[in-house]
Amino acid sequence: MDSPGALLRLARESQRVSLAVLAGRTHYSKSLLGMLENGQRDIRAEHITAYSRALNIPVDALMAPPDDPIRIAHEWLVADSVATTHSAAGRRVGNDLATDLENRVIELRHLDDHIGGKDLLPLVDREFEDVRKAIMECSYTDEIGRRLRTSAGELAQLVGWVASDAGRYAQAQRSYLDGHNAATAAGNRVLAGQLLSSLAYQISNIGDPADASLLAKTAVRGARDATPVVEALLTERVAWASARSRDRDSTMRALDAVDDAYDRRSADVEEPEWVYWMDRSEINVMAGRCFVELGQPSLASPLLLRAIEGYPQEHAREVALYQTWLAESYVRSREFDAAEATIAAARKAADAVRSARLDRRIGEIELLLTGS
């Protein structure tokens, strides 16, 4: 997949135009143009327009292919949201809006597999605000209202997750709590539990693990009708909070409960779409991470290595994040060469993904290596 900057450079070079000449045709400096093409500066719509005019090339030729998630995100960002489009057609909304919104949430959720939080956050945040406005200002039946509020809850969970990935922790917490309110109003206790559990995961990472543990356990207890895979996901957050608290017994009990819940999954039980990514590899990754936290790196490394080797490489952020935990397990085992090589691979992936979460993890491991 060509990066936006690489596409600009290719277009310029195909016209045999130097950076100096292009700078003369635009109001941008040669150094800025070079940084745009090298990916050192974010490319905005006005940059693409300037290249288009200066090189006499259509705007579409300067953008990534139609299936590039970055292009999809930018196209959605400048287009009306689903809620805005339907609301403009009349004050009463119906099944079409509910269905379109449910599909949009799924699309955005899968887009998160490829795009870092810093790039995706403006899009999902706007979608959530437009849905919330439609819920407040439009009229609809009770059933449509339930569906709208459920979608709002799912969108809020996505906003929270993406905001956390972008390092916007206060915004993430507000979004999780707003989503919890929407899910509760929709009567969806399982989704409400997922939102509290997601917040617990964030607190585990940047706050007090004891608070996170209490919140994660509350989420499991409150989502009493959770399907097996959802129960496994919520219980994972309990395991992680316990590991961050260095509570080995609670961590091991939770990991055993995760395995038990996941083993109860069945083709006869329909799982919510928002756990599409939860599988045995993800469970092994979490177990490996917990072992690292508990000071048992020799148990962690095989689990993490096996999961990384089988993970889709196009999911660059997740692969790189898991590599940071593998690198930490190597550091803890005093296998420094392996740790250096692993964190170097993660650092290379991070160059293409704007994720504060990934950057923070890489920094933590590099600091460990420096002090080892």
Beta strands, then each sheet from edge to edge (+ up, - down):
end
